[in-house]
Amino acid sequence: MSDDKRVEARKQAHKRGLYPAPLNEGRSRNMQANRGANTKPEVVLRSALHRLGYRYRKNFRLDLESVKVRPDIVFTARKVAVFVDGCFWHVCPEHGRQPTTNEWYWTPKLRRNMERDQRVNAALESAGWQVVRLWEHELLTTAVEAVVAALNPRTEHVSDINASD
């Protein structure tokens, strides 16, 4: 789609009230730059897991009976699905905030995101998958430990080994 067509389609969507018009061009560029996949926290976590010898699929589509889902990191053989959730988009209890502009659009959208996360978790768990949800602000070591614990539930953890010394 050409840039002109994209701009015109966006204007038509604004007129129909599908989503709000951007406040300014800078805000528009900012929102367009948001990624759905390969965010910095995901890439850093994947790199750390790869360095530890773990192999995975990224953004691998899982077709479950009731839902189709693309976890950020998928360990297919071990049936572990990892999501790295953005604080704004998934309403982090620590950093999430209520939008102050265009609340009519953002409040329901963020609520739908949270509801979708719950549906996805339930569908994956009922299909025998283990779900690991991490916030983008979590320390890398904490995130890696959570994933490794899900992948190796019967092994001792570093903190357990250090505590016994």
PyMOL CGO cylinders between C-alpha atoms (Angstrom):
from pymol import cmd
from pymol.cgo import CYLINDER

trace = [
    CYLINDER, 0.00, 0.00, 0.00, 1.43, 3.38, -0.95, 0.3, 1, 1, 1, 1, 1, 1,
    CYLINDER, 1.43, 3.38, -0.95, 1.97, 6.08, 1.63, 0.3, 1, 1, 1, 1, 1, 1,
    CYLINDER, 1.97, 6.08, 1.63, -0.78, 8.22, 0.08, 0.3, 1, 1, 1, 1, 1, 1,
    CYLINDER, -0.78, 8.22, 0.08, -3.30, 5.38, 0.30, 0.3, 1, 1, 1, 1, 1, 1,
    CYLINDER, -3.30, 5.38, 0.30, -2.24, 4.60, 3.86, 0.3, 1, 1, 1, 1, 1, 1,
    CYLINDER, -2.24, 4.60, 3.86, -2.69, 8.25, 4.90, 0.3, 1, 1, 1, 1, 1, 1,
    CYLINDER, -2.69, 8.25, 4.90, -6.11, 8.40, 3.24, 0.3, 1, 1, 1, 1, 1, 1,
    CYLINDER, -6.11, 8.40, 3.24, -7.22, 5.13, 4.84, 0.3, 1, 1, 1, 1, 1, 1,
    CYLINDER, -7.22, 5.13, 4.84, -6.12, 6.44, 8.22, 0.3, 1, 1, 1, 1, 1, 1,
    CYLINDER, -6.12, 6.44, 8.22, -8.09, 9.67, 7.71, 0.3, 1, 1, 1, 1, 1, 1,
    CYLINDER, -8.09, 9.67, 7.71, -11.20, 7.70, 6.80, 0.3, 1, 1, 1, 1, 1, 1,
    CYLINDER, -11.20, 7.70, 6.80, -10.83, 5.53, 9.89, 0.3, 1, 1, 1, 1, 1, 1,
    CYLINDER, -10.83, 5.53, 9.89, -10.52, 8.67, 12.04, 0.3, 1, 1, 1, 1, 1, 1,
    CYLINDER, -10.52, 8.67, 12.04, -13.69, 10.10, 10.49, 0.3, 1, 1, 1, 1, 1, 1,
    CYLINDER, -13.69, 10.10, 10.49, -15.60, 6.87, 11.19, 0.3, 1, 1, 1, 1, 1, 1,
    CYLINDER, -15.60, 6.87, 11.19, -14.45, 6.96, 14.81, 0.3, 1, 1, 1, 1, 1, 1,
    CYLINDER, -14.45, 6.96, 14.81, -12.55, 3.68, 14.67, 0.3, 1, 1, 1, 1, 1, 1,
    CYLINDER, -12.55, 3.68, 14.67, -9.61, 5.23, 16.45, 0.3, 1, 1, 1, 1, 1, 1,
    CYLINDER, -9.61, 5.23, 16.45, -8.57, 8.74, 17.42, 0.3, 1, 1, 1, 1, 1, 1,
    CYLINDER, -8.57, 8.74, 17.42, -6.68, 11.09, 15.18, 0.3, 1, 1, 1, 1, 1, 1,
    CYLINDER, -6.68, 11.09, 15.18, -3.13, 11.68, 16.38, 0.3, 1, 1, 1, 1, 1, 1,
    CYLINDER, -3.13, 11.68, 16.38, -2.54, 14.83, 18.39, 0.3, 1, 1, 1, 1, 1, 1,
    CYLINDER, -2.54, 14.83, 18.39, 0.42, 15.74, 16.20, 0.3, 1, 1, 1, 1, 1, 1,
    CYLINDER, 0.42, 15.74, 16.20, 2.81, 14.26, 13.66, 0.3, 1, 1, 1, 1, 1, 1,
    CYLINDER, 2.81, 14.26, 13.66, 5.39, 13.40, 16.35, 0.3, 1, 1, 1, 1, 1, 1,
    CYLINDER, 5.39, 13.40, 16.35, 2.87, 11.37, 18.32, 0.3, 1, 1, 1, 1, 1, 1,
    CYLINDER, 2.87, 11.37, 18.32, 1.81, 9.63, 15.12, 0.3, 1, 1, 1, 1, 1, 1,
    CYLINDER, 1.81, 9.63, 15.12, 5.40, 8.61, 14.32, 0.3, 1, 1, 1, 1, 1, 1,
    CYLINDER, 5.40, 8.61, 14.32, 5.86, 7.45, 17.90, 0.3, 1, 1, 1, 1, 1, 1,
    CYLINDER, 5.86, 7.45, 17.90, 2.80, 5.20, 17.80, 0.3, 1, 1, 1, 1, 1, 1,
    CYLINDER, 2.80, 5.20, 17.80, 3.70, 3.80, 14.38, 0.3, 1, 1, 1, 1, 1, 1,
    CYLINDER, 3.70, 3.80, 14.38, 7.14, 2.88, 15.71, 0.3, 1, 1, 1, 1, 1, 1,
    CYLINDER, 7.14, 2.88, 15.71, 5.66, 0.57, 18.36, 0.3, 1, 1, 1, 1, 1, 1,
    CYLINDER, 5.66, 0.57, 18.36, 6.48, -3.00, 17.50, 0.3, 1, 1, 1, 1, 1, 1,
    CYLINDER, 6.48, -3.00, 17.50, 4.29, -6.03, 17.92, 0.3, 1, 1, 1, 1, 1, 1,
    CYLINDER, 4.29, -6.03, 17.92, 7.25, -8.39, 17.83, 0.3, 1, 1, 1, 1, 1, 1,
    CYLINDER, 7.25, -8.39, 17.83, 11.00, -8.28, 18.30, 0.3, 1, 1, 1, 1, 1, 1,
    CYLINDER, 11.00, -8.28, 18.30, 10.90, -5.60, 20.97, 0.3, 1, 1, 1, 1, 1, 1,
    CYLINDER, 10.90, -5.60, 20.97, 14.14, -4.86, 22.80, 0.3, 1, 1, 1, 1, 1, 1,
    CYLINDER, 14.14, -4.86, 22.80, 13.13, -6.79, 25.95, 0.3, 1, 1, 1, 1, 1, 1,
    CYLINDER, 13.13, -6.79, 25.95, 12.22, -9.84, 23.81, 0.3, 1, 1, 1, 1, 1, 1,
    CYLINDER, 12.22, -9.84, 23.81, 15.45, -9.73, 21.84, 0.3, 1, 1, 1, 1, 1, 1,
    CYLINDER, 15.45, -9.73, 21.84, 17.58, -9.37, 24.98, 0.3, 1, 1, 1, 1, 1, 1,
    CYLINDER, 17.58, -9.37, 24.98, 15.78, -12.30, 26.65, 0.3, 1, 1, 1, 1, 1, 1,
    CYLINDER, 15.78, -12.30, 26.65, 16.07, -14.48, 23.55, 0.3, 1, 1, 1, 1, 1, 1,
    CYLINDER, 16.07, -14.48, 23.55, 19.79, -13.72, 23.28, 0.3, 1, 1, 1, 1, 1, 1,
    CYLINDER, 19.79, -13.72, 23.28, 20.37, -14.64, 26.92, 0.3, 1, 1, 1, 1, 1, 1,
    CYLINDER, 20.37, -14.64, 26.92, 18.44, -17.90, 26.55, 0.3, 1, 1, 1, 1, 1, 1,
    CYLINDER, 18.44, -17.90, 26.55, 20.34, -18.73, 23.36, 0.3, 1, 1, 1, 1, 1, 1,
    CYLINDER, 20.34, -18.73, 23.36, 23.68, -18.12, 25.10, 0.3, 1, 1, 1, 1, 1, 1,
    CYLINDER, 23.68, -18.12, 25.10, 22.59, -20.64, 27.75, 0.3, 1, 1, 1, 1, 1, 1,
    CYLINDER, 22.59, -20.64, 27.75, 22.01, -23.22, 25.03, 0.3, 1, 1, 1, 1, 1, 1,
    CYLINDER, 22.01, -23.22, 25.03, 18.22, -23.07, 24.81, 0.3, 1, 1, 1, 1, 1, 1,
    CYLINDER, 18.22, -23.07, 24.81, 16.67, -23.31, 21.38, 0.3, 1, 1, 1, 1, 1, 1,
    CYLINDER, 16.67, -23.31, 21.38, 13.20, -21.96, 20.69, 0.3, 1, 1, 1, 1, 1, 1,
    CYLINDER, 13.20, -21.96, 20.69, 10.91, -20.55, 18.07, 0.3, 1, 1, 1, 1, 1, 1,
    CYLINDER, 10.91, -20.55, 18.07, 10.02, -16.89, 18.02, 0.3, 1, 1, 1, 1, 1, 1,
    CYLINDER, 10.02, -16.89, 18.02, 6.50, -15.65, 17.34, 0.3, 1, 1, 1, 1, 1, 1,
    CYLINDER, 6.50, -15.65, 17.34, 5.48, -19.19, 16.40, 0.3, 1, 1, 1, 1, 1, 1,
    CYLINDER, 5.48, -19.19, 16.40, 1.75, -19.47, 15.75, 0.3, 1, 1, 1, 1, 1, 1,
    CYLINDER, 1.75, -19.47, 15.75, -0.08, -22.00, 17.88, 0.3, 1, 1, 1, 1, 1, 1,
    CYLINDER, -0.08, -22.00, 17.88, -3.51, -23.04, 16.62, 0.3, 1, 1, 1, 1, 1, 1,
    CYLINDER, -3.51, -23.04, 16.62, -5.47, -24.17, 19.64, 0.3, 1, 1, 1, 1, 1, 1,
    CYLINDER, -5.47, -24.17, 19.64, -9.11, -25.21, 19.45, 0.3, 1, 1, 1, 1, 1, 1,
    CYLINDER, -9.11, -25.21, 19.45, -10.52, -21.95, 20.70, 0.3, 1, 1, 1, 1, 1, 1,
    CYLINDER, -10.52, -21.95, 20.70, -7.80, -19.44, 19.82, 0.3, 1, 1, 1, 1, 1, 1,
    CYLINDER, -7.80, -19.44, 19.82, -4.80, -18.74, 17.63, 0.3, 1, 1, 1, 1, 1, 1,
    CYLINDER, -4.80, -18.74, 17.63, -1.86, -17.27, 19.50, 0.3, 1, 1, 1, 1, 1, 1,
    CYLINDER, -1.86, -17.27, 19.50, 1.72, -16.16, 18.81, 0.3, 1, 1, 1, 1, 1, 1,
    CYLINDER, 1.72, -16.16, 18.81, 3.82, -16.25, 21.98, 0.3, 1, 1, 1, 1, 1, 1,
    CYLINDER, 3.82, -16.25, 21.98, 7.02, -14.23, 21.84, 0.3, 1, 1, 1, 1, 1, 1,
    CYLINDER, 7.02, -14.23, 21.84, 9.14, -17.31, 22.60, 0.3, 1, 1, 1, 1, 1, 1,
    CYLINDER, 9.14, -17.31, 22.60, 7.95, -20.90, 22.17, 0.3, 1, 1, 1, 1, 1, 1,
    CYLINDER, 7.95, -20.90, 22.17, 9.61, -24.10, 23.34, 0.3, 1, 1, 1, 1, 1, 1,
    CYLINDER, 9.61, -24.10, 23.34, 7.52, -26.56, 21.31, 0.3, 1, 1, 1, 1, 1, 1,
    CYLINDER, 7.52, -26.56, 21.31, 8.93, -29.83, 22.69, 0.3, 1, 1, 1, 1, 1, 1,
    CYLINDER, 8.93, -29.83, 22.69, 8.52, -28.74, 26.29, 0.3, 1, 1, 1, 1, 1, 1,
    CYLINDER, 8.52, -28.74, 26.29, 5.23, -26.92, 25.63, 0.3, 1, 1, 1, 1, 1, 1,
    CYLINDER, 5.23, -26.92, 25.63, 6.31, -23.66, 27.24, 0.3, 1, 1, 1, 1, 1, 1,
    CYLINDER, 6.31, -23.66, 27.24, 5.02, -20.35, 25.87, 0.3, 1, 1, 1, 1, 1, 1,
    CYLINDER, 5.02, -20.35, 25.87, 6.72, -17.12, 26.94, 0.3, 1, 1, 1, 1, 1, 1,
    CYLINDER, 6.72, -17.12, 26.94, 5.22, -13.65, 26.60, 0.3, 1, 1, 1, 1, 1, 1,
    CYLINDER, 5.22, -13.65, 26.60, 7.11, -10.42, 27.26, 0.3, 1, 1, 1, 1, 1, 1,
    CYLINDER, 7.11, -10.42, 27.26, 4.32, -7.92, 27.92, 0.3, 1, 1, 1, 1, 1, 1,
    CYLINDER, 4.32, -7.92, 27.92, 4.68, -4.17, 27.56, 0.3, 1, 1, 1, 1, 1, 1,
    CYLINDER, 4.68, -4.17, 27.56, 3.71, -2.20, 30.66, 0.3, 1, 1, 1, 1, 1, 1,
    CYLINDER, 3.71, -2.20, 30.66, 1.37, 0.17, 28.84, 0.3, 1, 1, 1, 1, 1, 1,
    CYLINDER, 1.37, 0.17, 28.84, -0.26, -2.29, 26.43, 0.3, 1, 1, 1, 1, 1, 1,
    CYLINDER, -0.26, -2.29, 26.43, -0.96, -4.97, 29.04, 0.3, 1, 1, 1, 1, 1, 1,
    CYLINDER, -0.96, -4.97, 29.04, -1.63, -2.65, 32.03, 0.3, 1, 1, 1, 1, 1, 1,
    CYLINDER, -1.63, -2.65, 32.03, 1.25, -3.45, 34.34, 0.3, 1, 1, 1, 1, 1, 1,
    CYLINDER, 1.25, -3.45, 34.34, 0.16, -3.07, 37.97, 0.3, 1, 1, 1, 1, 1, 1,
    CYLINDER, 0.16, -3.07, 37.97, 3.45, -1.33, 38.72, 0.3, 1, 1, 1, 1, 1, 1,
    CYLINDER, 3.45, -1.33, 38.72, 3.92, 0.93, 35.67, 0.3, 1, 1, 1, 1, 1, 1,
    CYLINDER, 3.92, 0.93, 35.67, 0.63, 0.84, 33.79, 0.3, 1, 1, 1, 1, 1, 1,
    CYLINDER, 0.63, 0.84, 33.79, -1.30, 4.07, 33.82, 0.3, 1, 1, 1, 1, 1, 1,
    CYLINDER, -1.30, 4.07, 33.82, -4.68, 5.23, 32.72, 0.3, 1, 1, 1, 1, 1, 1,
    CYLINDER, -4.68, 5.23, 32.72, -4.56, 7.23, 29.51, 0.3, 1, 1, 1, 1, 1, 1,
    CYLINDER, -4.56, 7.23, 29.51, -5.40, 10.89, 29.92, 0.3, 1, 1, 1, 1, 1, 1,
    CYLINDER, -5.40, 10.89, 29.92, -6.13, 11.58, 26.25, 0.3, 1, 1, 1, 1, 1, 1,
    CYLINDER, -6.13, 11.58, 26.25, -8.73, 9.77, 24.13, 0.3, 1, 1, 1, 1, 1, 1,
    CYLINDER, -8.73, 9.77, 24.13, -9.90, 7.67, 27.08, 0.3, 1, 1, 1, 1, 1, 1,
    CYLINDER, -9.90, 7.67, 27.08, -12.95, 6.60, 25.03, 0.3, 1, 1, 1, 1, 1, 1,
    CYLINDER, -12.95, 6.60, 25.03, -10.56, 4.63, 22.82, 0.3, 1, 1, 1, 1, 1, 1,
    CYLINDER, -10.56, 4.63, 22.82, -7.71, 3.57, 25.09, 0.3, 1, 1, 1, 1, 1, 1,
    CYLINDER, -7.71, 3.57, 25.09, -9.59, 2.36, 28.17, 0.3, 1, 1, 1, 1, 1, 1,
    CYLINDER, -9.59, 2.36, 28.17, -11.65, -0.29, 26.30, 0.3, 1, 1, 1, 1, 1, 1,
    CYLINDER, -11.65, -0.29, 26.30, -8.66, -1.23, 24.14, 0.3, 1, 1, 1, 1, 1, 1,
    CYLINDER, -8.66, -1.23, 24.14, -6.42, -1.88, 27.13, 0.3, 1, 1, 1, 1, 1, 1,
    CYLINDER, -6.42, -1.88, 27.13, -9.23, -3.80, 28.85, 0.3, 1, 1, 1, 1, 1, 1,
    CYLINDER, -9.23, -3.80, 28.85, -9.61, -5.98, 25.73, 0.3, 1, 1, 1, 1, 1, 1,
    CYLINDER, -9.61, -5.98, 25.73, -5.85, -6.63, 25.76, 0.3, 1, 1, 1, 1, 1, 1,
    CYLINDER, -5.85, -6.63, 25.76, -6.05, -7.84, 29.37, 0.3, 1, 1, 1, 1, 1, 1,
    CYLINDER, -6.05, -7.84, 29.37, -9.09, -10.03, 28.60, 0.3, 1, 1, 1, 1, 1, 1,
    CYLINDER, -9.09, -10.03, 28.60, -7.31, -11.49, 25.56, 0.3, 1, 1, 1, 1, 1, 1,
    CYLINDER, -7.31, -11.49, 25.56, -4.28, -12.30, 27.72, 0.3, 1, 1, 1, 1, 1, 1,
    CYLINDER, -4.28, -12.30, 27.72, -6.54, -14.19, 30.15, 0.3, 1, 1, 1, 1, 1, 1,
    CYLINDER, -6.54, -14.19, 30.15, -8.24, -16.10, 27.29, 0.3, 1, 1, 1, 1, 1, 1,
    CYLINDER, -8.24, -16.10, 27.29, -4.87, -16.99, 25.77, 0.3, 1, 1, 1, 1, 1, 1,
    CYLINDER, -4.87, -16.99, 25.77, -3.49, -18.19, 29.12, 0.3, 1, 1, 1, 1, 1, 1,
    CYLINDER, -3.49, -18.19, 29.12, -6.57, -20.35, 29.73, 0.3, 1, 1, 1, 1, 1, 1,
    CYLINDER, -6.57, -20.35, 29.73, -6.50, -21.83, 26.22, 0.3, 1, 1, 1, 1, 1, 1,
    CYLINDER, -6.50, -21.83, 26.22, -2.80, -22.64, 26.41, 0.3, 1, 1, 1, 1, 1, 1,
    CYLINDER, -2.80, -22.64, 26.41, -3.06, -24.16, 29.87, 0.3, 1, 1, 1, 1, 1, 1,
    CYLINDER, -3.06, -24.16, 29.87, -6.07, -26.29, 28.91, 0.3, 1, 1, 1, 1, 1, 1,
    CYLINDER, -6.07, -26.29, 28.91, -4.04, -27.56, 25.93, 0.3, 1, 1, 1, 1, 1, 1,
    CYLINDER, -4.04, -27.56, 25.93, -1.24, -28.63, 28.29, 0.3, 1, 1, 1, 1, 1, 1,
    CYLINDER, -1.24, -28.63, 28.29, 1.08, -25.67, 27.82, 0.3, 1, 1, 1, 1, 1, 1,
    CYLINDER, 1.08, -25.67, 27.82, 2.90, -23.83, 30.57, 0.3, 1, 1, 1, 1, 1, 1,
    CYLINDER, 2.90, -23.83, 30.57, 2.61, -20.05, 30.25, 0.3, 1, 1, 1, 1, 1, 1,
    CYLINDER, 2.61, -20.05, 30.25, 5.31, -17.66, 31.40, 0.3, 1, 1, 1, 1, 1, 1,
    CYLINDER, 5.31, -17.66, 31.40, 4.32, -13.97, 31.38, 0.3, 1, 1, 1, 1, 1, 1,
    CYLINDER, 4.32, -13.97, 31.38, 7.02, -11.41, 31.99, 0.3, 1, 1, 1, 1, 1, 1,
    CYLINDER, 7.02, -11.41, 31.99, 6.85, -7.63, 32.13, 0.3, 1, 1, 1, 1, 1, 1,
    CYLINDER, 6.85, -7.63, 32.13, 9.14, -5.59, 29.92, 0.3, 1, 1, 1, 1, 1, 1,
    CYLINDER, 9.14, -5.59, 29.92, 10.66, -3.89, 32.99, 0.3, 1, 1, 1, 1, 1, 1,
    CYLINDER, 10.66, -3.89, 32.99, 11.77, -7.10, 34.71, 0.3, 1, 1, 1, 1, 1, 1,
    CYLINDER, 11.77, -7.10, 34.71, 15.48, -7.60, 35.21, 0.3, 1, 1, 1, 1, 1, 1,
    CYLINDER, 15.48, -7.60, 35.21, 17.04, -9.93, 32.68, 0.3, 1, 1, 1, 1, 1, 1,
    CYLINDER, 17.04, -9.93, 32.68, 18.28, -12.30, 35.37, 0.3, 1, 1, 1, 1, 1, 1,
    CYLINDER, 18.28, -12.30, 35.37, 14.78, -12.56, 36.84, 0.3, 1, 1, 1, 1, 1, 1,
    CYLINDER, 14.78, -12.56, 36.84, 13.25, -13.18, 33.42, 0.3, 1, 1, 1, 1, 1, 1,
    CYLINDER, 13.25, -13.18, 33.42, 15.82, -15.84, 32.50, 0.3, 1, 1, 1, 1, 1, 1,
    CYLINDER, 15.82, -15.84, 32.50, 15.32, -17.58, 35.85, 0.3, 1, 1, 1, 1, 1, 1,
    CYLINDER, 15.32, -17.58, 35.85, 11.55, -17.68, 35.32, 0.3, 1, 1, 1, 1, 1, 1,
    CYLINDER, 11.55, -17.68, 35.32, 11.91, -19.23, 31.86, 0.3, 1, 1, 1, 1, 1, 1,
    CYLINDER, 11.91, -19.23, 31.86, 14.58, -21.71, 32.96, 0.3, 1, 1, 1, 1, 1, 1,
    CYLINDER, 14.58, -21.71, 32.96, 12.41, -22.73, 35.93, 0.3, 1, 1, 1, 1, 1, 1,
    CYLINDER, 12.41, -22.73, 35.93, 9.51, -23.41, 33.59, 0.3, 1, 1, 1, 1, 1, 1,
    CYLINDER, 9.51, -23.41, 33.59, 11.72, -25.44, 31.26, 0.3, 1, 1, 1, 1, 1, 1,
    CYLINDER, 11.72, -25.44, 31.26, 13.40, -27.41, 34.05, 0.3, 1, 1, 1, 1, 1, 1,
    CYLINDER, 13.40, -27.41, 34.05, 10.84, -27.74, 36.83, 0.3, 1, 1, 1, 1, 1, 1,
    CYLINDER, 10.84, -27.74, 36.83, 12.66, -30.58, 38.59, 0.3, 1, 1, 1, 1, 1, 1,
    CYLINDER, 12.66, -30.58, 38.59, 16.15, -29.12, 38.69, 0.3, 1, 1, 1, 1, 1, 1,
    CYLINDER, 16.15, -29.12, 38.69, 17.63, -27.17, 41.54, 0.3, 1, 1, 1, 1, 1, 1,
    CYLINDER, 17.63, -27.17, 41.54, 17.73, -23.43, 41.05, 0.3, 1, 1, 1, 1, 1, 1,
    CYLINDER, 17.73, -23.43, 41.05, 20.82, -21.34, 41.62, 0.3, 1, 1, 1, 1, 1, 1,
    CYLINDER, 20.82, -21.34, 41.62, 19.24, -19.72, 44.69, 0.3, 1, 1, 1, 1, 1, 1,
    CYLINDER, 19.24, -19.72, 44.69, 18.46, -23.20, 46.11, 0.3, 1, 1, 1, 1, 1, 1,
    CYLINDER, 18.46, -23.20, 46.11, 22.06, -24.34, 45.62, 0.3, 1, 1, 1, 1, 1, 1,
    CYLINDER, 22.06, -24.34, 45.62, 23.48, -21.18, 47.24, 0.3, 1, 1, 1, 1, 1, 1,
    CYLINDER, 23.48, -21.18, 47.24, 21.10, -21.49, 50.21, 0.3, 1, 1, 1, 1, 1, 1,
    CYLINDER, 21.10, -21.49, 50.21, 22.32, -25.01, 51.02, 0.3, 1, 1, 1, 1, 1, 1,
    CYLINDER, 22.32, -25.01, 51.02, 26.00, -23.98, 51.21, 0.3, 1, 1, 1, 1, 1, 1,
]
cmd.load_cgo(trace, "trace")
